[in-house]
Amino acid sequence: AVDLFGSGIADTFYPSNALDPYMKNKDDDEDSEEIDDIMIKADDAVIVCTTNEDEMSHLVVYIVEDP
């Protein structure tokens, strides 16, 4: 069998960017700032809506940040 989505080296991963020899920017500060921007916080409102019409279903998720 051929692994279509693998890299051929058993999909090696590193627990941190500092250990990965292929990472050019090993500084995690920018990543942590980006993660803070996309994380859902406890004071954010999460609204989930669903619709079903014939054989088509939709799921819509809204995240409203507290100003």
PyMOL commands that set and color helices and strands:
alter all, ss='L'
color gray80, all
select helices_A, chain A and resi 17-19+29-38
alter helices_A, ss='H'
color red, helices_A
select strands_A, chain A and resi 45-53+56-64
alter strands_A, ss='S'
color yellow, strands_A
deselect
rebuild
show_as cartoon
